[in-house]
């Protein structure tokens, strides 16, 4: 059973489109997982930034900044996630 050339082109386009969509969603899921496990800003980074601004932050201030950043990004506290896994 041989395909006409236009049938082959349509099938080829559909396969390419399906693989592009699948690749997009898989890559997005892996990227989100990586960012959740390895956040780009840590408490140490916040301490360094505040020190560069001439401030000596207390632990309460550092945790408040981390909490507000996590809330704005929709990320739950990593300690809660680790406790739930045990």
Buried (B, 14 or more C-beta within 10 A) or exposed (E): EEEEEEEEEEEEEEEEEEEEEEEEEEEEEEEEEEEBEEBEEEBEEBBEEBEEEEEEBEEEBBEEBBEEEBEEEEBEEEEEEEEEEE
